[in-house]
Every structure is written in structure tokens, then in C-alpha cells.
Amino acid sequence: MGILVDMKLVRIYQCLCDRTRLRILNLLMHGPLCVCHIQEILREPQVKVSKHLRYLRARGLVEVGKSGHWRIYHLPARRSSELDANLRCLQDCALEDAEFRADVAKLGKLRNKIKDGAPLCPPRSFLTRNPALCGC
């Protein structure tokens, strides 16, 4: 049993040792996002954002849904207690970091633009069919 817990922690900590992945997880704690939104907020190339999302997904820290061409990333609905504890810690630490606070502020502005009728990706129909994923 102890080895299984250790492996979960190793997988989690491998993901948490990169600032970009921490920023992505911090954003996803506020709701699901497509790659283009994460890219816009972090001001990072799509290739870099997608690479980090693949890394997180392969280790079970994020999940993805599809709507047409869009991929919507979100935190797993069922998370291990180890992941939950580390996400709570990240959330606490993010409050003290200016870059993380700025990311969340950009996310708020982006969601306001979407509510005001700006083009939305993923399509509203995806969010209507999947209300649990709607962070708007």
C-alpha cells in the first residue's frame, strides 16, 4: 500500500516541479478551459501549452473533453486525496504569487468578454451539454 501512495506522490510532484504546469493547474482550479484560453492567459505558444497539458493528462492530473475541434481541459472529478491536498496547497501559495494572481485576473477578464458576446471557444453548445464543465 505504501508503494502505491509513494508512486502517486512521485507522479504528482513530477508535474508540480514546473512553473508553467503549476500555472495551468491554478487556472483549471477555476474551471475548464480550452488550450487557446490557457495560451492567451499565459502568453505562451500553443505548442508549449499543449505539451504541458499532455504531460499533466498522461499522469492523471487533468482530463480532456472534446467538442468539434476544441479540447476542453479540466481537473478530474474524482481525485486522489494526495492530489487534492497538493491542489489546496497550490491554491494557498498562488495567493502569494503576483504572476498567479495576474493569471486569475486575466481569466476573469476573459470570462467577462465571453459573457459580453465575444467569440467563444469551445462552442456554447458543448458547455450546455456539459454543465459541470462550465466555468463561465
Backbone as JSON Lines, residues from 0, in Angstrom:
{"i":0,"aa":"M","n":[0.82,-1.2,0.0],"ca":[0.0,0.0,0.0],"c":[0.86,1.25,0.0]}
{"i":1,"aa":"G","n":[1.93,1.27,0.78],"ca":[2.8,2.42,0.86],"c":[3.48,2.74,-0.46]}
{"i":2,"aa":"I","n":[3.83,1.72,-1.23],"ca":[4.49,1.93,-2.52],"c":[3.53,2.6,-3.5]}
{"i":3,"aa":"L","n":[2.25,2.2,-3.47],"ca":[1.27,2.81,-4.35],"c":[1.11,4.3,-4.04]}
{"i":4,"aa":"V","n":[1.01,4.65,-2.77],"ca":[0.91,6.05,-2.37],"c":[2.16,6.79,-2.79]}
{"i":5,"aa":"D","n":[3.34,6.21,-2.6],"ca":[4.59,6.84,-2.99],"c":[4.61,7.12,-4.49]}
{"i":6,"aa":"M","n":[4.13,6.17,-5.3],"ca":[4.12,6.36,-6.75],"c":[3.16,7.48,-7.15]}
{"i":7,"aa":"K","n":[2.01,7.57,-6.48],"ca":[1.07,8.66,-6.75],"c":[1.74,9.99,-6.45]}
{"i":8,"aa":"L","n":[2.42,10.07,-5.32],"ca":[3.09,11.31,-4.95],"c":[4.21,11.66,-5.92]}
{"i":9,"aa":"V","n":[4.98,10.68,-6.34],"ca":[6.06,10.93,-7.3],"c":[5.47,11.49,-8.59]}
{"i":10,"aa":"R","n":[4.39,10.88,-9.08],"ca":[3.73,11.36,-10.3],"c":[3.24,12.79,-10.13]}
{"i":11,"aa":"I","n":[2.63,13.07,-9.0],"ca":[2.13,14.41,-8.73],"c":[3.28,15.41,-8.65]}
{"i":12,"aa":"Y","n":[4.32,15.07,-7.9],"ca":[5.42,16.01,-7.72],"c":[6.2,16.23,-9.01]}
{"i":13,"aa":"Q","n":[6.26,15.23,-9.88],"ca":[6.9,15.44,-11.18],"c":[6.15,16.52,-11.96]}
{"i":14,"aa":"C","n":[4.86,16.54,-11.83],"ca":[4.05,17.55,-12.53],"c":[4.2,18.94,-11.88]}
{"i":15,"aa":"L","n":[4.33,18.95,-10.58],"ca":[4.35,20.22,-9.86],"c":[5.72,20.9,-9.86]}
{"i":16,"aa":"C","n":[6.71,20.27,-10.45],"ca":[8.06,20.87,-10.41],"c":[8.3,21.84,-11.57]}
{"i":17,"aa":"D","n":[7.27,22.15,-12.33],"ca":[7.4,23.08,-13.45],"c":[6.42,24.23,-13.26]}
{"i":18,"aa":"R","n":[6.92,25.45,-13.36],"ca":[6.09,26.64,-13.1],"c":[4.92,26.75,-14.1]}
{"i":19,"aa":"T","n":[5.15,26.44,-15.35],"ca":[4.07,26.53,-16.34],"c":[2.96,25.55,-15.99]}
{"i":20,"aa":"R","n":[3.31,24.34,-15.6],"ca":[2.28,23.36,-15.22],"c":[1.54,23.83,-13.96]}
{"i":21,"aa":"L","n":[2.25,24.44,-13.03],"ca":[1.58,24.97,-11.84],"c":[0.59,26.06,-12.23]}
{"i":22,"aa":"R","n":[0.98,26.92,-13.15],"ca":[0.09,28.0,-13.59],"c":[-1.15,27.42,-14.27]}
{"i":23,"aa":"I","n":[-0.97,26.38,-15.08],"ca":[-2.1,25.74,-15.75],"c":[-3.05,25.12,-14.71]}
{"i":24,"aa":"L","n":[-2.5,24.38,-13.77],"ca":[-3.34,23.77,-12.73],"c":[-4.07,24.83,-11.93]}
{"i":25,"aa":"N","n":[-3.4,25.92,-11.63],"ca":[-4.04,27.01,-10.89],"c":[-5.24,27.56,-11.67]}
{"i":26,"aa":"L","n":[-5.09,27.72,-12.97],"ca":[-6.21,28.19,-13.79],"c":[-7.34,27.17,-13.82]}
{"i":27,"aa":"L","n":[-7.0,25.91,-13.97],"ca":[-8.03,24.87,-14.06],"c":[-8.78,24.68,-12.74]}
{"i":28,"aa":"M","n":[-8.22,25.14,-11.65],"ca":[-8.95,25.09,-10.38],"c":[-10.15,26.04,-10.42]}
{"i":29,"aa":"H","n":[-10.14,26.98,-11.36],"ca":[-11.24,27.93,-11.5],"c":[-12.24,27.5,-12.57]}
{"i":30,"aa":"G","n":[-12.02,26.34,-13.18],"ca":[-12.95,25.83,-14.17],"c":[-12.24,25.38,-15.43]}
{"i":31,"aa":"P","n":[-12.96,24.67,-16.28],"ca":[-12.37,24.12,-17.5],"c":[-12.01,25.21,-18.5]}
{"i":32,"aa":"L","n":[-10.99,24.92,-19.3],"ca":[-10.54,25.87,-20.32],"c":[-10.05,25.11,-21.54]}
{"i":33,"aa":"C","n":[-10.18,25.75,-22.7],"ca":[-9.57,25.17,-23.89],"c":[-8.14,25.68,-24.0]}
{"i":34,"aa":"V","n":[-7.37,25.03,-24.84],"ca":[-5.95,25.36,-24.99],"c":[-5.77,26.82,-25.35]}
{"i":35,"aa":"C","n":[-6.62,27.34,-26.25],"ca":[-6.44,28.73,-26.7],"c":[-6.62,29.72,-25.56]}
{"i":36,"aa":"H","n":[-7.52,29.42,-24.62],"ca":[-7.7,30.32,-23.46],"c":[-6.47,30.26,-22.56]}
{"i":37,"aa":"I","n":[-5.97,29.07,-22.31],"ca":[-4.77,28.93,-21.47],"c":[-3.61,29.64,-22.13]}
{"i":38,"aa":"Q","n":[-3.47,29.45,-23.42],"ca":[-2.41,30.09,-24.18],"c":[-2.51,31.61,-24.08]}
{"i":39,"aa":"E","n":[-3.71,32.13,-24.22],"ca":[-3.92,33.58,-24.15],"c":[-3.57,34.12,-22.77]}
{"i":40,"aa":"I","n":[-3.98,33.44,-21.74],"ca":[-3.73,33.91,-20.38],"c":[-2.25,33.84,-20.03]}
{"i":41,"aa":"L","n":[-1.6,32.71,-20.36],"ca":[-0.19,32.54,-20.01],"c":[0.75,33.26,-20.98]}
{"i":42,"aa":"R","n":[0.2,33.65,-22.14],"ca":[1.02,34.27,-23.2],"c":[2.19,33.37,-23.57]}
{"i":43,"aa":"E","n":[1.84,32.11,-23.79],"ca":[2.81,31.09,-24.18],"c":[2.36,30.5,-25.52]}
{"i":44,"aa":"P","n":[3.29,29.99,-26.32],"ca":[2.91,29.37,-27.6],"c":[2.02,28.15,-27.39]}
{"i":45,"aa":"Q","n":[1.14,27.91,-28.35],"ca":[0.23,26.78,-28.28],"c":[0.98,25.47,-28.11]}
{"i":46,"aa":"V","n":[2.11,25.32,-28.78],"ca":[2.89,24.08,-28.7],"c":[3.33,23.83,-27.25]}
{"i":47,"aa":"K","n":[3.79,24.86,-26.58],"ca":[4.26,24.71,-25.19],"c":[3.09,24.35,-24.27]}
{"i":48,"aa":"V","n":[1.98,25.05,-24.42],"ca":[0.81,24.78,-23.57],"c":[0.31,23.36,-23.8]}
{"i":49,"aa":"S","n":[0.2,22.96,-25.06],"ca":[-0.27,21.61,-25.38],"c":[0.67,20.54,-24.82]}
{"i":50,"aa":"K","n":[1.97,20.79,-24.9],"ca":[2.95,19.83,-24.36],"c":[2.74,19.64,-22.87]}
{"i":51,"aa":"H","n":[2.56,20.73,-22.14],"ca":[2.36,20.62,-20.7],"c":[1.02,19.96,-20.36]}
{"i":52,"aa":"L","n":[-0.01,20.25,-21.14],"ca":[-1.3,19.61,-20.91],"c":[-1.23,18.12,-21.16]}
{"i":53,"aa":"R","n":[-0.5,17.7,-22.21],"ca":[-0.31,16.27,-22.47],"c":[0.41,15.61,-21.3]}
{"i":54,"aa":"Y","n":[1.42,16.29,-20.78],"ca":[2.19,15.76,-19.65],"c":[1.27,15.57,-18.43]}
{"i":55,"aa":"L","n":[0.47,16.59,-18.13],"ca":[-0.45,16.51,-16.99],"c":[-1.51,15.44,-17.2]}
{"i":56,"aa":"R","n":[-2.0,15.34,-18.43],"ca":[-3.03,14.34,-18.72],"c":[-2.48,12.92,-18.6]}
{"i":57,"aa":"A","n":[-1.28,12.69,-19.1],"ca":[-0.66,11.36,-19.04],"c":[-0.47,10.89,-17.61]}
{"i":58,"aa":"R","n":[-0.36,11.83,-16.69],"ca":[-0.16,11.5,-15.28],"c":[-1.43,11.61,-14.45]}
{"i":59,"aa":"G","n":[-2.55,11.86,-15.11],"ca":[-3.85,11.85,-14.45],"c":[-4.19,13.11,-13.68]}
{"i":60,"aa":"L","n":[-3.48,14.2,-13.91],"ca":[-3.77,15.43,-13.18],"c":[-4.8,16.3,-13.88]}
{"i":61,"aa":"V","n":[-5.01,16.08,-15.17],"ca":[-6.09,16.76,-15.9],"c":[-6.78,15.74,-16.79]}
{"i":62,"aa":"E","n":[-8.0,16.1,-17.17],"ca":[-8.77,15.3,-18.13],"c":[-9.19,16.23,-19.26]}
{"i":63,"aa":"V","n":[-9.61,15.64,-20.36],"ca":[-9.98,16.44,-21.52],"c":[-11.31,15.95,-22.08]}
{"i":64,"aa":"G","n":[-12.12,16.91,-22.51],"ca":[-13.35,16.62,-23.24],"c":[-13.21,17.25,-24.61]}
{"i":65,"aa":"K","n":[-14.0,16.77,-25.56],"ca":[-13.91,17.29,-26.93],"c":[-15.25,17.86,-27.35]}
{"i":66,"aa":"S","n":[-15.17,18.9,-28.14],"ca":[-16.33,19.47,-28.8],"c":[-15.87,19.95,-30.17]}
{"i":67,"aa":"G","n":[-16.19,19.2,-31.2],"ca":[-15.69,19.53,-32.52],"c":[-14.18,19.49,-32.52]}
{"i":68,"aa":"H","n":[-13.57,20.6,-32.9],"ca":[-12.11,20.69,-32.92],"c":[-11.52,21.12,-31.58]}
{"i":69,"aa":"W","n":[-12.36,21.51,-30.66],"ca":[-11.89,22.05,-29.38],"c":[-11.62,20.94,-28.38]}
{"i":70,"aa":"R","n":[-10.59,21.12,-27.6],"ca":[-10.29,20.23,-26.48],"c":[-10.41,21.08,-25.22]}
{"i":71,"aa":"I","n":[-11.27,20.65,-24.32],"ca":[-11.53,21.39,-23.1],"c":[-10.92,20.61,-21.95]}
{"i":72,"aa":"Y","n":[-9.97,21.25,-21.28],"ca":[-9.25,20.6,-20.18],"c":[-9.87,21.0,-18.85]}
{"i":73,"aa":"H","n":[-9.88,20.04,-17.94],"ca":[-10.43,20.27,-16.6],"c":[-9.74,19.33,-15.62]}
{"i":74,"aa":"L","n":[-9.86,19.65,-14.35],"ca":[-9.34,18.76,-13.32],"c":[-10.23,17.54,-13.22]}
{"i":75,"aa":"P","n":[-9.67,16.41,-12.86],"ca":[-10.5,15.2,-12.72],"c":[-11.59,15.4,-11.67]}
{"i":76,"aa":"A","n":[-12.78,14.89,-11.95],"ca":[-13.87,14.98,-10.99],"c":[-13.55,14.15,-9.75]}
{"i":77,"aa":"R","n":[-12.95,12.98,-9.97],"ca":[-12.54,12.11,-8.86],"c":[-11.03,12.19,-8.74]}
{"i":78,"aa":"R","n":[-10.57,12.8,-7.67],"ca":[-9.14,12.99,-7.46],"c":[-8.7,12.22,-6.23]}
{"i":79,"aa":"S","n":[-7.45,11.81,-6.26],"ca":[-6.87,11.16,-5.08],"c":[-6.74,12.19,-3.97]}
{"i":80,"aa":"S","n":[-6.7,11.72,-2.75],"ca":[-6.52,12.63,-1.61],"c":[-5.18,13.34,-1.71]}
{"i":81,"aa":"E","n":[-4.17,12.66,-2.27],"ca":[-2.84,13.27,-2.43],"c":[-2.91,14.45,-3.4]}
{"i":82,"aa":"L","n":[-3.61,14.27,-4.51],"ca":[-3.74,15.35,-5.48],"c":[-4.54,16.5,-4.89]}
{"i":83,"aa":"D","n":[-5.64,16.19,-4.22],"ca":[-6.45,17.23,-3.59],"c":[-5.63,18.06,-2.6]}
{"i":84,"aa":"A","n":[-4.85,17.39,-1.77],"ca":[-4.03,18.1,-0.79],"c":[-3.03,19.02,-1.47]}
{"i":85,"aa":"N","n":[-2.42,18.55,-2.54],"ca":[-1.44,19.37,-3.25],"c":[-2.1,20.52,-4.0]}
{"i":86,"aa":"L","n":[-3.3,20.33,-4.53],"ca":[-4.0,21.41,-5.19],"c":[-4.42,22.49,-4.19]}
{"i":87,"aa":"R","n":[-4.82,22.08,-2.99],"ca":[-5.15,23.06,-1.94],"c":[-3.9,23.87,-1.58]}
{"i":88,"aa":"C","n":[-2.78,23.2,-1.48],"ca":[-1.52,23.88,-1.18],"c":[-1.17,24.86,-2.29]}
{"i":89,"aa":"L","n":[-1.33,24.42,-3.53],"ca":[-1.07,25.3,-4.68],"c":[-1.96,26.53,-4.61]}
{"i":90,"aa":"Q","n":[-3.22,26.32,-4.32],"ca":[-4.17,27.43,-4.24],"c":[-3.74,28.44,-3.16]}
{"i":91,"aa":"D","n":[-3.31,27.95,-2.03],"ca":[-2.83,28.84,-0.96],"c":[-1.58,29.6,-1.39]}
{"i":92,"aa":"C","n":[-0.64,28.89,-2.0],"ca":[0.63,29.51,-2.43],"c":[0.39,30.51,-3.55]}
{"i":93,"aa":"A","n":[-0.57,30.22,-4.43],"ca":[-0.84,31.09,-5.57],"c":[-1.3,32.47,-5.12]}
{"i":94,"aa":"L","n":[-1.95,32.54,-3.97],"ca":[-2.4,33.84,-3.46],"c":[-1.24,34.77,-3.16]}
{"i":95,"aa":"E","n":[-0.08,34.19,-2.88],"ca":[1.1,34.98,-2.52],"c":[1.96,35.33,-3.72]}
{"i":96,"aa":"D","n":[1.64,34.83,-4.9],"ca":[2.49,34.99,-6.08],"c":[1.81,35.94,-7.08]}
{"i":97,"aa":"A","n":[2.5,37.01,-7.45],"ca":[1.93,38.02,-8.33],"c":[1.56,37.46,-9.71]}
{"i":98,"aa":"E","n":[2.39,36.58,-10.25],"ca":[2.12,36.02,-11.58],"c":[0.86,35.15,-11.56]}
{"i":99,"aa":"F","n":[0.68,34.36,-10.52],"ca":[-0.5,33.51,-10.4],"c":[-1.75,34.37,-10.22]}
{"i":100,"aa":"R","n":[-1.65,35.42,-9.41],"ca":[-2.79,36.33,-9.23],"c":[-3.14,37.01,-10.55]}
{"i":101,"aa":"A","n":[-2.12,37.41,-11.31],"ca":[-2.35,38.05,-12.61],"c":[-3.04,37.08,-13.57]}
{"i":102,"aa":"D","n":[-2.65,35.82,-13.56],"ca":[-3.3,34.81,-14.4],"c":[-4.79,34.72,-14.09]}
{"i":103,"aa":"V","n":[-5.12,34.69,-12.82],"ca":[-6.53,34.57,-12.42],"c":[-7.29,35.84,-12.81]}
{"i":104,"aa":"A","n":[-6.65,37.0,-12.69],"ca":[-7.29,38.25,-13.11],"c":[-7.56,38.23,-14.62]}
{"i":105,"aa":"K","n":[-6.59,37.75,-15.41],"ca":[-6.78,37.63,-16.87],"c":[-7.92,36.66,-17.18]}
{"i":106,"aa":"L","n":[-7.99,35.58,-16.41],"ca":[-9.08,34.62,-16.59],"c":[-10.42,35.29,-16.35]}
{"i":107,"aa":"G","n":[-10.52,36.1,-15.31],"ca":[-11.76,36.83,-15.04],"c":[-12.14,37.75,-16.18]}
{"i":108,"aa":"K","n":[-11.17,38.47,-16.73],"ca":[-11.44,39.37,-17.86],"c":[-11.88,38.58,-19.09]}
{"i":109,"aa":"L","n":[-11.25,37.45,-19.32],"ca":[-11.6,36.6,-20.45],"c":[-13.04,36.11,-20.31]}
{"i":110,"aa":"R","n":[-13.4,35.67,-19.13],"ca":[-14.78,35.19,-18.91],"c":[-15.79,36.32,-19.07]}
{"i":111,"aa":"N","n":[-15.42,37.54,-18.65],"ca":[-16.32,38.69,-18.85],"c":[-16.5,38.98,-20.33]}
{"i":112,"aa":"K","n":[-15.41,38.88,-21.12],"ca":[-15.52,39.09,-22.57],"c":[-16.47,38.07,-23.18]}
{"i":113,"aa":"I","n":[-16.35,36.82,-22.74],"ca":[-17.2,35.75,-23.26],"c":[-18.66,36.04,-22.92]}
{"i":114,"aa":"K","n":[-18.91,36.47,-21.69],"ca":[-20.28,36.77,-21.28],"c":[-20.85,37.94,-22.07]}
{"i":115,"aa":"D","n":[-19.97,38.88,-22.49],"ca":[-20.42,40.05,-23.24],"c":[-20.59,39.77,-24.73]}
{"i":116,"aa":"G","n":[-20.48,38.5,-25.13],"ca":[-20.77,38.13,-26.5],"c":[-19.55,37.97,-27.4]}
{"i":117,"aa":"A","n":[-18.36,38.04,-26.85],"ca":[-17.17,37.8,-27.67],"c":[-17.2,36.35,-28.16]}
{"i":118,"aa":"P","n":[-16.52,36.08,-29.28],"ca":[-16.49,34.7,-29.77],"c":[-16.01,33.75,-28.68]}
{"i":119,"aa":"L","n":[-16.65,32.62,-28.63],"ca":[-16.37,31.66,-27.57],"c":[-15.83,30.37,-28.16]}
{"i":120,"aa":"C","n":[-14.75,29.9,-27.62],"ca":[-14.32,28.54,-27.91],"c":[-14.07,27.94,-26.55]}
{"i":121,"aa":"P","n":[-14.59,26.83,-26.24],"ca":[-15.39,25.94,-27.07],"c":[-16.8,26.51,-27.31]}
{"i":122,"aa":"P","n":[-17.5,25.93,-28.26],"ca":[-18.86,26.42,-28.54],"c":[-19.76,26.31,-27.32]}
{"i":123,"aa":"R","n":[-20.67,27.25,-27.21],"ca":[-21.6,27.25,-26.08],"c":[-22.37,25.92,-25.99]}
{"i":124,"aa":"S","n":[-22.6,25.28,-27.13],"ca":[-23.34,24.02,-27.11],"c":[-22.62,22.96,-26.3]}
{"i":125,"aa":"F","n":[-21.27,22.96,-26.32],"ca":[-20.52,22.0,-25.52],"c":[-20.79,22.24,-24.04]}
{"i":126,"aa":"L","n":[-20.74,23.51,-23.64],"ca":[-20.94,23.83,-22.23],"c":[-22.38,23.57,-21.81]}
{"i":127,"aa":"T","n":[-23.33,23.76,-22.73],"ca":[-24.73,23.48,-22.42],"c":[-24.93,21.98,-22.2]}
{"i":128,"aa":"R","n":[-24.26,21.16,-23.02],"ca":[-24.38,19.71,-22.88],"c":[-23.58,19.18,-21.69]}
{"i":129,"aa":"N","n":[-22.61,19.96,-21.23],"ca":[-21.73,19.52,-20.14],"c":[-21.68,20.6,-19.06]}
{"i":130,"aa":"P","n":[-22.8,20.86,-18.4],"ca":[-22.86,21.99,-17.45],"c":[-21.85,21.88,-16.31]}
{"i":131,"aa":"A","n":[-21.45,20.67,-15.94],"ca":[-20.48,20.53,-14.85],"c":[-19.12,21.09,-15.25]}
{"i":132,"aa":"L","n":[-18.86,21.23,-16.55],"ca":[-17.57,21.74,-17.02],"c":[-17.59,23.25,-17.22]}
{"i":133,"aa":"C","n":[-18.75,23.87,-17.14],"ca":[-18.83,25.3,-17.42],"c":[-18.27,26.11,-16.27]}
{"i":134,"aa":"G","n":[-17.19,26.8,-16.53],"ca":[-16.59,27.67,-15.53],"c":[-16.95,29.12,-15.77]}
{"i":135,"aa":"C","n":[-17.75,29.4,-16.8],"ca":[-18.1,30.78,-17.15],"c":[-19.18,31.31,-16.24]}
